[in-house]
């Protein structure tokens, strides 16, 4: 049986099947309640071009697992345990799905991603800088 699905499309589909993805309004509510932390994984040039979230930790994708793993020597202070709710965001919600699935792989089972990414956040009229 042949398939027309590319390898990356399969990988993305499988990653998203493991996540309870959330939209901008739910993400904003979780952040406001202090129930989650938002992590912007976009590269600096993209953040400069598109703008930024008003309130997000900036951790570029290439070091994400090291910074959020609570057992890593390179962790950030907010990485206090495996139960932290991380909401990962990129520009449109593709790379963030793969990143959130990788966080699941290291034991951060509450991690998810922002469906539609920064673009959806901005379209929803939520705070940006």
C-alpha positions as CSV (number, residue, x, y, z in Angstrom):
1,X,0.0,0.0,0.0
2,X,1.4,3.4,-1.0
3,X,0.8,6.6,0.8
4,X,1.1,10.2,-0.3
5,X,1.7,11.4,3.2
6,X,5.2,12.7,3.6
7,X,7.5,11.7,6.4
8,X,7.1,15.1,8.1
9,X,3.4,15.1,7.7
10,X,3.3,11.7,9.4
11,X,5.6,12.9,12.2
12,X,3.4,16.0,12.8
13,X,0.2,14.0,12.8
14,X,1.6,11.5,15.3
15,X,3.0,14.3,17.5
16,X,-0.4,16.1,17.5
17,X,-2.2,12.9,18.4
18,X,-0.3,12.9,21.7
19,X,-1.2,16.5,22.6
20,X,-4.2,18.2,23.9
21,X,-3.6,21.3,21.8
22,X,-5.1,24.6,23.0
23,X,-6.2,27.8,21.2
24,X,-5.2,31.3,22.1
25,X,-8.1,32.1,24.4
26,X,-7.6,28.9,26.5
27,X,-3.9,29.6,26.7
28,X,-4.5,33.2,27.8
29,X,-6.8,32.0,30.5
30,X,-4.3,29.4,31.8
31,X,-1.6,32.0,31.9
32,X,-3.8,34.5,33.7
33,X,-4.8,31.9,36.3
34,X,-1.1,31.1,36.8
35,X,-1.7,27.5,35.7
36,X,0.8,27.5,32.8
37,X,3.9,29.0,31.4
38,X,4.1,30.1,27.8
39,X,7.4,29.4,25.9
40,X,8.2,31.2,22.6
41,X,10.5,28.9,20.6
42,X,10.8,31.1,17.5
43,X,14.3,32.2,16.4
44,X,15.3,35.8,17.2
45,X,14.9,37.0,13.6
46,X,11.4,35.7,13.4
47,X,10.4,37.3,16.8
48,X,11.9,40.6,15.6
49,X,10.0,40.5,12.3
50,X,6.6,39.3,13.7
51,X,6.6,40.7,17.2
52,X,6.4,38.9,20.5
53,X,4.1,37.7,23.1
54,X,3.6,40.3,25.9
55,X,4.4,37.6,28.5
56,X,6.4,34.6,27.4
57,X,9.7,32.9,28.2
58,X,11.9,32.9,25.1
59,X,13.7,29.7,24.7
60,X,14.8,28.9,21.1
61,X,14.0,25.4,19.9
62,X,17.5,24.1,19.8
63,X,17.9,24.2,23.6
64,X,14.3,23.7,24.7
65,X,14.6,20.2,26.3
66,X,17.7,21.1,28.3
67,X,16.1,24.3,29.7
68,X,12.8,22.7,30.7
69,X,13.9,19.3,32.0
70,X,13.8,19.7,35.8
71,X,16.7,17.2,36.1
72,X,19.0,19.0,33.6
73,X,22.0,21.1,34.8
74,X,21.0,23.6,32.2
75,X,17.4,24.0,33.3
76,X,15.7,27.4,33.9
77,X,14.4,28.3,37.4
78,X,10.8,27.8,36.3
79,X,11.5,24.1,35.5
80,X,10.6,23.0,39.0
81,X,9.2,19.6,38.2
82,X,7.6,17.3,35.7
83,X,4.1,18.6,36.5
84,X,4.7,22.1,35.1
85,X,2.2,23.0,32.4
86,X,4.2,24.3,29.4
87,X,2.5,25.9,26.4
88,X,4.9,25.9,23.5
89,X,4.4,28.5,20.8
90,X,6.0,29.1,17.4
91,X,4.8,31.2,14.5
92,X,1.9,29.1,13.2
93,X,1.8,26.0,15.4
94,X,3.8,23.4,13.5
95,X,7.2,23.4,15.1
96,X,5.6,23.8,18.5
97,X,3.7,20.6,18.0
98,X,6.9,18.7,17.4
99,X,8.6,20.5,20.3
100,X,5.7,19.7,22.8
101,X,5.8,16.1,21.8
102,X,9.5,16.0,22.5
103,X,8.8,17.4,25.9
104,X,6.4,14.5,26.5
105,X,9.3,12.2,25.6
106,X,11.4,13.6,28.4
107,X,8.6,13.2,31.0
108,X,6.8,16.6,30.8
109,X,3.4,15.1,30.1
110,X,1.4,18.3,30.7
111,X,3.2,20.1,27.9
112,X,1.1,21.2,24.9
113,X,1.3,23.7,22.1
114,X,-0.6,26.8,21.0
115,X,-2.8,25.9,18.0
116,X,-2.0,28.5,15.3
117,X,1.0,29.9,17.2
118,X,1.8,33.5,17.5
119,X,-0.2,34.3,14.4
120,X,-3.4,33.0,16.0
121,X,-2.6,34.7,19.3
122,X,-2.3,38.1,17.4
123,X,-5.4,37.5,15.4
124,X,-7.3,36.9,18.6
125,X,-6.3,40.3,19.8
126,X,-4.3,39.1,22.8
127,X,-1.4,41.1,24.2
128,X,1.7,41.4,22.0
129,X,4.7,43.6,22.0
